[in-house]
Amino acid sequence: FLSTRIAFEFLVWMIDVCSTGRARGERVRGTDALCLLQMRTTRKVSVWPVGLVGGRRYERPVVENGKVVGWYTGWRADRPFAIDMAGFAVSLQVILSHPKAVFKRRGSQPGMQESDFLKQITTVEELEPKANNCTKVLVWHTRTEKVNLANEPKYHLDTVNIEV
Ligand SMILES: *[C@@H]1O[C@H](CO)[C@@H](O)[C@H](O)[C@H]1NC(C)=O
């Protein structure tokens, strides 16, 4: 019962992200209408870049040959899914076929909430990259607050040039 309730809350949250551009309270301010269109093609779990997050202009899944092969992130790149909550969608079918999957609000290590959830329902190889193979930012965090870019890289720059 508990996991169903949490899955339901999570779904509502996801719908909220794409329909209003809000997530986690008010942290995601801007969402392109394309986000909604792209999410609708999600078969299982899809992923995309998020702007102004993790102390960088953006974070994104690194995609090669249409598959996620790593993460461009300013923080804890060792996470199995180094992605923000605003950067993925899960199909209802996947949620229903994993009734025990839990999105923990508490109890995960900092930054591990997304990984702890996603590893219960998918693998990195299975992820479906959206937003032109994760080369476009369609979702942003906090466009209006003071932006923190403390983790912008000086070395190991991203392999693609993305406008944020
Ligand atoms: C993503 O990459 C794959 C493999 O390189 C390619 O076939 C596909 O057309 C690309 N998709 C988009 C939307 O660019």
The ligand as an ORCA input file, in Angstrom:
! r2SCAN-3c Opt
* xyz 0 1
  C      20.200      9.536    -31.620
  O      21.316      8.756    -31.955
  C      21.009      7.600    -32.711
  C      22.288      6.797    -32.884
  O      23.367      7.602    -33.240
  C      20.401      8.027    -34.041
  O      20.067      6.880    -34.811
  C      19.163      8.850    -33.777
  O      18.627      9.329    -34.982
  C      19.475     10.009    -32.863
  N      18.245     10.671    -32.486
  C      18.060     11.973    -32.593
  C      16.725     12.484    -32.212
  O      18.940     12.740    -32.967
*
